[in-house]
Amino acid sequence: MIDQLHYTDATLRNVLSTVRTIAMVGASGDWKRPSFFAMKYLQRRGYRMIPVNPGRAGTEILGETVYATLADVPGNIDMVDVFRANDAVPGLAEETIALVAEKQIKVFWLQLGIRDDAAARMLEEAGVQVIMDRCPKIEFARLAGELSWAGVNSGIVTSKVLKAPKA
């Protein structure tokens, strides 16, 4: 049995308040994909989102140039956000470790359902903080009070039953 992961709100808040540039590995240009939605949401919250997807390299997603690999991304990367299957994690961890000093990577974040304890140990030994099986979009929204029980914030605070407007 695998131990359940636990990250304190303080840990998640610290990560989300200190990173500014996020390389999203597995970013999609399809508006129906979770990576597109997460990228758009985080962009609107002030993060610089850099899409990494070898199949889309050279194109744009949400106004940002897509790169084939992390090494191709110009400048520093604060966090690597992985929207790929578990089998891609070891290679991405090795690529990240090789770029830690050059790109100043501080955090390696694995999306919901993605976990690799061996890769996490390697990354942590290289000085990279690891978050697994979480979504930064969801955690940001939760910590900022933007999520309601339905998963959205209507912006309306009332105890009254709302009626649909008349046509």
Secondary structure, 3 states (H helix, E strand, C coil): CCCCCCCCHHHHHHHHHHCCEEEEECCCCCCCCHHHHHHHHHHHCCCEEEEECHHHCCCEECCEECECCHHHCCCCCCEEEECCCHHHHHHHHHHHHHHHHHHCCCEEEECCCCCCHHHHHHHHHCCCEEECCCCHHHHHHHHCCCCCCCCCCCCCCCCCCCCCCCC
